[in-house]
């Protein structure tokens, strides 16, 4: 799906929450992660771990599955 964590984080930045929440699970996490990236510039280790768990949903969003 994603080559590394940086690619996954970049994909996270491109998500439009309104579209994501219609078809994908975990939008509450994604929305929070985006806010954290804006405020702090990076995710904490626990947030990154959770984002990895949601990688399938991020992939699904970006590939219109």
N, CA, C and O atoms as a Maestro MAE file, in Angstrom:
{
 s_m_m2io_version
 :::
 2.0.0
}

f_m_ct {
 s_m_title
 :::
 protein
 m_atom[260] {
  # First column is atom index #
  i_m_mmod_type
  r_m_x_coord
  r_m_y_coord
  r_m_z_coord
  i_m_residue_number
  s_m_chain_name
  s_m_pdb_residue_name
  s_m_pdb_atom_name
  i_m_atomic_number
  :::
  1 25 0.818 -1.188 0.000 1 A "UNK " " N  " 7
  2 3 0.000 0.000 0.000 1 A "UNK " " CA " 6
  3 2 0.867 1.260 0.000 1 A "UNK " " C  " 6
  4 15 0.874 2.020 -0.968 1 A "UNK " " O  " 8
  5 25 1.590 1.468 1.087 2 A "UNK " " N  " 7
  6 3 2.465 2.630 1.206 2 A "UNK " " CA " 6
  7 2 3.888 2.140 1.447 2 A "UNK " " C  " 6
  8 15 4.107 1.203 2.215 2 A "UNK " " O  " 8
  9 25 4.847 2.773 0.791 3 A "UNK " " N  " 7
  10 3 6.242 2.351 0.897 3 A "UNK " " CA " 6
  11 2 6.823 2.584 2.291 3 A "UNK " " C  " 6
  12 15 7.590 1.764 2.795 3 A "UNK " " O  " 8
  13 25 6.454 3.709 2.911 4 A "UNK " " N  " 7
  14 3 6.982 4.025 4.232 4 A "UNK " " CA " 6
  15 2 6.026 4.946 4.980 4 A "UNK " " C  " 6
  16 15 4.986 5.345 4.455 4 A "UNK " " O  " 8
  17 25 6.395 5.275 6.209 5 A "UNK " " N  " 7
  18 3 5.543 6.128 7.044 5 A "UNK " " CA " 6
  19 2 5.353 7.512 6.432 5 A "UNK " " C  " 6
  20 15 4.265 8.083 6.506 5 A "UNK " " O  " 8
  21 25 6.405 8.050 5.832 6 A "UNK " " N  " 7
  22 3 6.329 9.393 5.242 6 A "UNK " " CA " 6
  23 2 5.283 9.438 4.130 6 A "UNK " " C  " 6
  24 15 4.540 10.413 4.015 6 A "UNK " " O  " 8
  25 25 5.224 8.398 3.320 7 A "UNK " " N  " 7
  26 3 4.231 8.347 2.242 7 A "UNK " " CA " 6
  27 2 2.813 8.289 2.815 7 A "UNK " " C  " 6
  28 15 1.896 8.915 2.284 7 A "UNK " " O  " 8
  29 25 2.643 7.544 3.887 8 A "UNK " " N  " 7
  30 3 1.341 7.446 4.545 8 A "UNK " " CA " 6
  31 2 0.932 8.796 5.141 8 A "UNK " " C  " 6
  32 15 -0.224 9.202 5.015 8 A "UNK " " O  " 8
  33 25 1.864 9.487 5.783 9 A "UNK " " N  " 7
  34 3 1.573 10.801 6.369 9 A "UNK " " CA " 6
  35 2 1.234 11.805 5.271 9 A "UNK " " C  " 6
  36 15 0.328 12.622 5.438 9 A "UNK " " O  " 8
  37 25 1.949 11.751 4.154 10 A "UNK " " N  " 7
  38 3 1.639 12.654 3.036 10 A "UNK " " CA " 6
  39 2 0.239 12.379 2.485 10 A "UNK " " C  " 6
  40 15 -0.484 13.310 2.131 10 A "UNK " " O  " 8
  41 25 -0.138 11.112 2.412 11 A "UNK " " N  " 7
  42 3 -1.485 10.759 1.957 11 A "UNK " " CA " 6
  43 2 -2.529 11.277 2.946 11 A "UNK " " C  " 6
  44 15 -3.604 11.723 2.546 11 A "UNK " " O  " 8
  45 25 -2.207 11.216 4.227 12 A "UNK " " N  " 7
  46 3 -3.099 11.736 5.268 12 A "UNK " " CA " 6
  47 2 -3.368 13.224 5.063 12 A "UNK " " C  " 6
  48 15 -4.501 13.680 5.214 12 A "UNK " " O  " 8
  49 25 -2.344 13.964 4.724 13 A "UNK " " N  " 7
  50 3 -2.470 15.415 4.538 13 A "UNK " " CA " 6
  51 2 -3.424 15.768 3.396 13 A "UNK " " C  " 6
  52 15 -4.033 16.838 3.410 13 A "UNK " " O  " 8
  53 25 -3.558 14.888 2.416 14 A "UNK " " N  " 7
  54 3 -4.366 15.164 1.229 14 A "UNK " " CA " 6
  55 2 -5.840 14.777 1.369 14 A "UNK " " C  " 6
  56 15 -6.634 15.010 0.457 14 A "UNK " " O  " 8
  57 25 -6.199 14.195 2.495 15 A "UNK " " N  " 7
  58 3 -7.572 13.725 2.687 15 A "UNK " " CA " 6
  59 2 -8.515 14.890 2.961 15 A "UNK " " C  " 6
  60 15 -8.218 15.775 3.764 15 A "UNK " " O  " 8
  61 25 -9.653 14.872 2.279 16 A "UNK " " N  " 7
  62 3 -10.746 15.807 2.562 16 A "UNK " " CA " 6
  63 2 -11.730 15.057 3.457 16 A "UNK " " C  " 6
  64 15 -12.362 14.092 3.027 16 A "UNK " " O  " 8
  65 25 -11.853 15.505 4.696 17 A "UNK " " N  " 7
  66 3 -12.637 14.787 5.702 17 A "UNK " " CA " 6
  67 2 -14.082 14.545 5.271 17 A "UNK " " C  " 6
  68 15 -14.612 13.457 5.495 17 A "UNK " " O  " 8
  69 25 -14.723 15.529 4.663 18 A "UNK " " N  " 7
  70 3 -16.126 15.352 4.262 18 A "UNK " " CA " 6
  71 2 -16.295 14.181 3.303 18 A "UNK " " C  " 6
  72 15 -17.267 13.433 3.407 18 A "UNK " " O  " 8
  73 25 -15.371 14.015 2.384 19 A "UNK " " N  " 7
  74 3 -15.434 12.889 1.446 19 A "UNK " " CA " 6
  75 2 -15.036 11.592 2.139 19 A "UNK " " C  " 6
  76 15 -15.630 10.542 1.894 19 A "UNK " " O  " 8
  77 25 -14.026 11.670 3.008 20 A "UNK " " N  " 7
  78 3 -13.517 10.482 3.691 20 A "UNK " " CA " 6
  79 2 -14.593 9.846 4.563 20 A "UNK " " C  " 6
  80 15 -14.758 8.626 4.561 20 A "UNK " " O  " 8
  81 25 -15.325 10.671 5.309 21 A "UNK " " N  " 7
  82 3 -16.287 10.118 6.269 21 A "UNK " " CA " 6
  83 2 -17.486 9.458 5.604 21 A "UNK " " C  " 6
  84 15 -18.198 8.694 6.255 21 A "UNK " " O  " 8
  85 25 -17.729 9.731 4.330 22 A "UNK " " N  " 7
  86 3 -18.847 9.098 3.626 22 A "UNK " " CA " 6
  87 2 -18.588 7.622 3.349 22 A "UNK " " C  " 6
  88 15 -19.513 6.811 3.390 22 A "UNK " " O  " 8
  89 25 -17.336 7.270 3.067 23 A "UNK " " N  " 7
  90 3 -17.050 5.910 2.607 23 A "UNK " " CA " 6
  91 2 -16.025 5.143 3.431 23 A "UNK " " C  " 6
  92 15 -15.821 3.952 3.194 23 A "UNK " " O  " 8
  93 25 -15.383 5.786 4.382 24 A "UNK " " N  " 7
  94 3 -14.290 5.132 5.099 24 A "UNK " " CA " 6
  95 2 -14.507 5.197 6.608 24 A "UNK " " C  " 6
  96 15 -15.189 6.089 7.112 24 A "UNK " " O  " 8
  97 25 -13.922 4.250 7.309 25 A "UNK " " N  " 7
  98 3 -14.011 4.199 8.764 25 A "UNK " " CA " 6
  99 2 -12.848 4.948 9.403 25 A "UNK " " C  " 6
  100 15 -11.782 5.084 8.802 25 A "UNK " " O  " 8
  101 25 -13.057 5.430 10.615 26 A "UNK " " N  " 7
  102 3 -11.984 6.054 11.374 26 A "UNK " " CA " 6
  103 2 -11.757 7.518 11.083 26 A "UNK " " C  " 6
  104 15 -10.677 8.046 11.348 26 A "UNK " " O  " 8
  105 25 -12.769 8.186 10.536 27 A "UNK " " N  " 7
  106 3 -12.559 9.587 10.160 27 A "UNK " " CA " 6
  107 2 -12.262 10.470 11.367 27 A "UNK " " C  " 6
  108 15 -11.605 11.501 11.226 27 A "UNK " " O  " 8
  109 25 -12.742 10.079 12.562 28 A "UNK " " N  " 7
  110 3 -12.458 10.877 13.755 28 A "UNK " " CA " 6
  111 2 -10.957 10.920 14.021 28 A "UNK " " C  " 6
  112 15 -10.407 11.967 14.363 28 A "UNK " " O  " 8
  113 25 -10.303 9.777 13.860 29 A "UNK " " N  " 7
  114 3 -8.852 9.719 14.038 29 A "UNK " " CA " 6
  115 2 -8.149 10.555 12.973 29 A "UNK " " C  " 6
  116 15 -7.259 11.348 13.279 29 A "UNK " " O  " 8
  117 25 -8.557 10.369 11.729 30 A "UNK " " N  " 7
  118 3 -7.919 11.071 10.613 30 A "UNK " " CA " 6
  119 2 -8.030 12.578 10.801 30 A "UNK " " C  " 6
  120 15 -7.063 13.311 10.595 30 A "UNK " " O  " 8
  121 25 -9.202 13.029 11.189 31 A "UNK " " N  " 7
  122 3 -9.418 14.461 11.410 31 A "UNK " " CA " 6
  123 2 -8.504 14.977 12.528 31 A "UNK " " C  " 6
  124 15 -7.903 16.044 12.400 31 A "UNK " " O  " 8
  125 25 -8.404 14.228 13.606 32 A "UNK " " N  " 7
  126 3 -7.529 14.607 14.713 32 A "UNK " " CA " 6
  127 2 -6.063 14.611 14.315 32 A "UNK " " C  " 6
  128 15 -5.305 15.492 14.721 32 A "UNK " " O  " 8
  129 25 -5.664 13.626 13.519 33 A "UNK " " N  " 7
  130 3 -4.270 13.557 13.072 33 A "UNK " " CA " 6
  131 2 -3.923 14.748 12.193 33 A "UNK " " C  " 6
  132 15 -2.828 15.302 12.292 33 A "UNK " " O  " 8
  133 25 -4.852 15.140 11.338 34 A "UNK " " N  " 7
  134 3 -4.612 16.309 10.482 34 A "UNK " " CA " 6
  135 2 -4.440 17.568 11.327 34 A "UNK " " C  " 6
  136 15 -3.569 18.391 11.044 34 A "UNK " " O  " 8
  137 25 -5.257 17.720 12.354 35 A "UNK " " N  " 7
  138 3 -5.141 18.885 13.235 35 A "UNK " " CA " 6
  139 2 -3.805 18.879 13.971 35 A "UNK " " C  " 6
  140 15 -3.182 19.928 14.138 35 A "UNK " " O  " 8
  141 25 -3.365 17.706 14.408 36 A "UNK " " N  " 7
  142 3 -2.074 17.590 15.083 36 A "UNK " " CA " 6
  143 2 -0.942 17.974 14.142 36 A "UNK " " C  " 6
  144 15 -0.010 18.668 14.548 36 A "UNK " " O  " 8
  145 25 -1.012 17.534 12.897 37 A "UNK " " N  " 7
  146 3 0.025 17.884 11.924 37 A "UNK " " CA " 6
  147 2 0.099 19.387 11.703 37 A "UNK " " C  " 6
  148 15 1.187 19.943 11.556 37 A "UNK " " O  " 8
  149 25 -1.046 20.042 11.680 38 A "UNK " " N  " 7
  150 3 -1.068 21.496 11.496 38 A "UNK " " CA " 6
  151 2 -0.449 22.188 12.715 38 A "UNK " " C  " 6
  152 15 0.349 23.114 12.570 38 A "UNK " " O  " 8
  153 25 -0.824 21.730 13.919 39 A "UNK " " N  " 7
  154 3 -0.342 22.365 15.152 39 A "UNK " " CA " 6
  155 2 1.121 22.064 15.442 39 A "UNK " " C  " 6
  156 15 1.904 22.971 15.725 39 A "UNK " " O  " 8
  157 25 1.486 20.788 15.370 40 A "UNK " " N  " 7
  158 3 2.812 20.360 15.821 40 A "UNK " " CA " 6
  159 2 3.769 19.995 14.695 40 A "UNK " " C  " 6
  160 15 4.982 19.959 14.904 40 A "UNK " " O  " 8
  161 25 3.247 19.725 13.514 41 A "UNK " " N  " 7
  162 3 4.098 19.369 12.391 41 A "UNK " " CA " 6
  163 2 4.444 17.900 12.283 41 A "UNK " " C  " 6
  164 15 5.029 17.471 11.288 41 A "UNK " " O  " 8
  165 25 4.086 17.113 13.309 42 A "UNK " " N  " 7
  166 3 4.345 15.673 13.268 42 A "UNK " " CA " 6
  167 2 3.394 14.951 14.210 42 A "UNK " " C  " 6
  168 15 2.773 15.556 15.084 42 A "UNK " " O  " 8
  169 25 3.297 13.649 14.011 43 A "UNK " " N  " 7
  170 3 2.442 12.822 14.858 43 A "UNK " " CA " 6
  171 2 3.278 12.174 15.951 43 A "UNK " " C  " 6
  172 15 4.472 11.935 15.771 43 A "UNK " " O  " 8
  173 25 2.646 11.893 17.083 44 A "UNK " " N  " 7
  174 3 3.324 11.162 18.154 44 A "UNK " " CA " 6
  175 2 3.425 9.692 17.738 44 A "UNK " " C  " 6
  176 15 2.779 9.267 16.780 44 A "UNK " " O  " 8
  177 25 4.233 8.926 18.459 45 A "UNK " " N  " 7
  178 3 4.374 7.501 18.136 45 A "UNK " " CA " 6
  179 2 3.037 6.763 18.238 45 A "UNK " " C  " 6
  180 15 2.713 5.981 17.344 45 A "UNK " " O  " 8
  181 25 2.244 6.984 19.303 46 A "UNK " " N  " 7
  182 3 0.941 6.298 19.354 46 A "UNK " " CA " 6
  183 2 0.012 6.702 18.202 46 A "UNK " " C  " 6
  184 15 -0.726 5.869 17.676 46 A "UNK " " O  " 8
  185 25 0.052 7.969 17.817 47 A "UNK " " N  " 7
  186 3 -0.782 8.413 16.697 47 A "UNK " " CA " 6
  187 2 -0.325 7.757 15.401 47 A "UNK " " C  " 6
  188 15 -1.152 7.340 14.590 47 A "UNK " " O  " 8
  189 25 0.975 7.665 15.206 48 A "UNK " " N  " 7
  190 3 1.506 7.037 14.000 48 A "UNK " " CA " 6
  191 2 1.130 5.557 13.961 48 A "UNK " " C  " 6
  192 15 0.809 5.021 12.901 48 A "UNK " " O  " 8
  193 25 1.171 4.905 15.112 49 A "UNK " " N  " 7
  194 3 0.761 3.502 15.187 49 A "UNK " " CA " 6
  195 2 -0.707 3.352 14.791 49 A "UNK " " C  " 6
  196 15 -1.058 2.448 14.032 49 A "UNK " " O  " 8
  197 25 -1.559 4.231 15.301 50 A "UNK " " N  " 7
  198 3 -2.984 4.177 14.950 50 A "UNK " " CA " 6
  199 2 -3.188 4.481 13.468 50 A "UNK " " C  " 6
  200 15 -4.030 3.862 12.818 50 A "UNK " " O  " 8
  201 25 -2.428 5.424 12.938 51 A "UNK " " N  " 7
  202 3 -2.529 5.746 11.513 51 A "UNK " " CA " 6
  203 2 -2.168 4.527 10.668 51 A "UNK " " C  " 6
  204 15 -2.797 4.278 9.640 51 A "UNK " " O  " 8
  205 25 -1.171 3.774 11.088 52 A "UNK " " N  " 7
  206 3 -0.800 2.557 10.361 52 A "UNK " " CA " 6
  207 2 -1.957 1.561 10.362 52 A "UNK " " C  " 6
  208 15 -2.177 0.859 9.375 52 A "UNK " " O  " 8
  209 25 -2.693 1.502 11.467 53 A "UNK " " N  " 7
  210 3 -3.861 0.611 11.535 53 A "UNK " " CA " 6
  211 2 -4.952 1.057 10.568 53 A "UNK " " C  " 6
  212 15 -5.732 0.244 10.073 53 A "UNK " " O  " 8
  213 25 -4.993 2.362 10.308 54 A "UNK " " N  " 7
  214 3 -5.997 2.916 9.398 54 A "UNK " " CA " 6
  215 2 -5.488 3.046 7.958 54 A "UNK " " C  " 6
  216 15 -6.184 3.594 7.102 54 A "UNK " " O  " 8
  217 25 -4.296 2.551 7.692 55 A "UNK " " N  " 7
  218 3 -3.688 2.701 6.364 55 A "UNK " " CA " 6
  219 2 -4.588 2.151 5.262 55 A "UNK " " C  " 6
  220 15 -4.644 2.717 4.171 55 A "UNK " " O  " 8
  221 25 -5.284 1.065 5.534 56 A "UNK " " N  " 7
  222 3 -6.181 0.481 4.527 56 A "UNK " " CA " 6
  223 2 -7.282 1.472 4.158 56 A "UNK " " C  " 6
  224 15 -7.645 1.585 2.987 56 A "UNK " " O  " 8
  225 25 -7.813 2.186 5.141 57 A "UNK " " N  " 7
  226 3 -8.861 3.172 4.874 57 A "UNK " " CA " 6
  227 2 -8.311 4.357 4.078 57 A "UNK " " C  " 6
  228 15 -8.984 4.878 3.189 57 A "UNK " " O  " 8
  229 25 -7.093 4.778 4.398 58 A "UNK " " N  " 7
  230 3 -6.449 5.877 3.661 58 A "UNK " " CA " 6
  231 2 -6.217 5.447 2.216 58 A "UNK " " C  " 6
  232 15 -6.462 6.213 1.285 58 A "UNK " " O  " 8
  233 25 -5.744 4.216 2.038 59 A "UNK " " N  " 7
  234 3 -5.518 3.671 0.694 59 A "UNK " " CA " 6
  235 2 -6.830 3.595 -0.083 59 A "UNK " " C  " 6
  236 15 -6.894 3.970 -1.254 59 A "UNK " " O  " 8
  237 25 -7.867 3.109 0.582 60 A "UNK " " N  " 7
  238 3 -9.198 2.996 -0.031 60 A "UNK " " CA " 6
  239 2 -9.683 4.365 -0.505 60 A "UNK " " C  " 6
  240 15 -10.226 4.482 -1.603 60 A "UNK " " O  " 8
  241 25 -9.495 5.388 0.306 61 A "UNK " " N  " 7
  242 3 -9.914 6.748 -0.045 61 A "UNK " " CA " 6
  243 2 -9.177 7.238 -1.284 61 A "UNK " " C  " 6
  244 15 -9.797 7.753 -2.215 61 A "UNK " " O  " 8
  245 25 -7.863 7.082 -1.298 62 A "UNK " " N  " 7
  246 3 -7.065 7.624 -2.397 62 A "UNK " " CA " 6
  247 2 -7.211 6.841 -3.703 62 A "UNK " " C  " 6
  248 15 -6.895 7.355 -4.776 62 A "UNK " " O  " 8
  249 25 -7.681 5.621 -3.612 63 A "UNK " " N  " 7
  250 3 -7.844 4.805 -4.817 63 A "UNK " " CA " 6
  251 2 -9.306 4.573 -5.168 63 A "UNK " " C  " 6
  252 15 -9.626 3.723 -5.999 63 A "UNK " " O  " 8
  253 25 -10.179 5.323 -4.538 64 A "UNK " " N  " 7
  254 3 -11.619 5.273 -4.825 64 A "UNK " " CA " 6
  255 2 -12.187 3.862 -4.795 64 A "UNK " " C  " 6
  256 15 -12.970 3.485 -5.666 64 A "UNK " " O  " 8
  257 25 -11.798 3.089 -3.802 65 A "UNK " " N  " 7
  258 3 -12.291 1.709 -3.689 65 A "UNK " " CA " 6
  259 2 -13.545 1.645 -2.848 65 A "UNK " " C  " 6
  260 15 -14.099 0.564 -2.647 65 A "UNK " " O  " 8
  :::
 }
 m_bond[259] {
  # First column is bond index #
  i_m_from
  i_m_to
  i_m_order
  :::
  1 1 2 1
  2 2 3 1
  3 3 4 2
  4 3 5 1
  5 5 6 1
  6 6 7 1
  7 7 8 2
  8 7 9 1
  9 9 10 1
  10 10 11 1
  11 11 12 2
  12 11 13 1
  13 13 14 1
  14 14 15 1
  15 15 16 2
  16 15 17 1
  17 17 18 1
  18 18 19 1
  19 19 20 2
  20 19 21 1
  21 21 22 1
  22 22 23 1
  23 23 24 2
  24 23 25 1
  25 25 26 1
  26 26 27 1
  27 27 28 2
  28 27 29 1
  29 29 30 1
  30 30 31 1
  31 31 32 2
  32 31 33 1
  33 33 34 1
  34 34 35 1
  35 35 36 2
  36 35 37 1
  37 37 38 1
  38 38 39 1
  39 39 40 2
  40 39 41 1
  41 41 42 1
  42 42 43 1
  43 43 44 2
  44 43 45 1
  45 45 46 1
  46 46 47 1
  47 47 48 2
  48 47 49 1
  49 49 50 1
  50 50 51 1
  51 51 52 2
  52 51 53 1
  53 53 54 1
  54 54 55 1
  55 55 56 2
  56 55 57 1
  57 57 58 1
  58 58 59 1
  59 59 60 2
  60 59 61 1
  61 61 62 1
  62 62 63 1
  63 63 64 2
  64 63 65 1
  65 65 66 1
  66 66 67 1
  67 67 68 2
  68 67 69 1
  69 69 70 1
  70 70 71 1
  71 71 72 2
  72 71 73 1
  73 73 74 1
  74 74 75 1
  75 75 76 2
  76 75 77 1
  77 77 78 1
  78 78 79 1
  79 79 80 2
  80 79 81 1
  81 81 82 1
  82 82 83 1
  83 83 84 2
  84 83 85 1
  85 85 86 1
  86 86 87 1
  87 87 88 2
  88 87 89 1
  89 89 90 1
  90 90 91 1
  91 91 92 2
  92 91 93 1
  93 93 94 1
  94 94 95 1
  95 95 96 2
  96 95 97 1
  97 97 98 1
  98 98 99 1
  99 99 100 2
  100 99 101 1
  101 101 102 1
  102 102 103 1
  103 103 104 2
  104 103 105 1
  105 105 106 1
  106 106 107 1
  107 107 108 2
  108 107 109 1
  109 109 110 1
  110 110 111 1
  111 111 112 2
  112 111 113 1
  113 113 114 1
  114 114 115 1
  115 115 116 2
  116 115 117 1
  117 117 118 1
  118 118 119 1
  119 119 120 2
  120 119 121 1
  121 121 122 1
  122 122 123 1
  123 123 124 2
  124 123 125 1
  125 125 126 1
  126 126 127 1
  127 127 128 2
  128 127 129 1
  129 129 130 1
  130 130 131 1
  131 131 132 2
  132 131 133 1
  133 133 134 1
  134 134 135 1
  135 135 136 2
  136 135 137 1
  137 137 138 1
  138 138 139 1
  139 139 140 2
  140 139 141 1
  141 141 142 1
  142 142 143 1
  143 143 144 2
  144 143 145 1
  145 145 146 1
  146 146 147 1
  147 147 148 2
  148 147 149 1
  149 149 150 1
  150 150 151 1
  151 151 152 2
  152 151 153 1
  153 153 154 1
  154 154 155 1
  155 155 156 2
  156 155 157 1
  157 157 158 1
  158 158 159 1
  159 159 160 2
  160 159 161 1
  161 161 162 1
  162 162 163 1
  163 163 164 2
  164 163 165 1
  165 165 166 1
  166 166 167 1
  167 167 168 2
  168 167 169 1
  169 169 170 1
  170 170 171 1
  171 171 172 2
  172 171 173 1
  173 173 174 1
  174 174 175 1
  175 175 176 2
  176 175 177 1
  177 177 178 1
  178 178 179 1
  179 179 180 2
  180 179 181 1
  181 181 182 1
  182 182 183 1
  183 183 184 2
  184 183 185 1
  185 185 186 1
  186 186 187 1
  187 187 188 2
  188 187 189 1
  189 189 190 1
  190 190 191 1
  191 191 192 2
  192 191 193 1
  193 193 194 1
  194 194 195 1
  195 195 196 2
  196 195 197 1
  197 197 198 1
  198 198 199 1
  199 199 200 2
  200 199 201 1
  201 201 202 1
  202 202 203 1
  203 203 204 2
  204 203 205 1
  205 205 206 1
  206 206 207 1
  207 207 208 2
  208 207 209 1
  209 209 210 1
  210 210 211 1
  211 211 212 2
  212 211 213 1
  213 213 214 1
  214 214 215 1
  215 215 216 2
  216 215 217 1
  217 217 218 1
  218 218 219 1
  219 219 220 2
  220 219 221 1
  221 221 222 1
  222 222 223 1
  223 223 224 2
  224 223 225 1
  225 225 226 1
  226 226 227 1
  227 227 228 2
  228 227 229 1
  229 229 230 1
  230 230 231 1
  231 231 232 2
  232 231 233 1
  233 233 234 1
  234 234 235 1
  235 235 236 2
  236 235 237 1
  237 237 238 1
  238 238 239 1
  239 239 240 2
  240 239 241 1
  241 241 242 1
  242 242 243 1
  243 243 244 2
  244 243 245 1
  245 245 246 1
  246 246 247 1
  247 247 248 2
  248 247 249 1
  249 249 250 1
  250 250 251 1
  251 251 252 2
  252 251 253 1
  253 253 254 1
  254 254 255 1
  255 255 256 2
  256 255 257 1
  257 257 258 1
  258 258 259 1
  259 259 260 2
  :::
 }
}
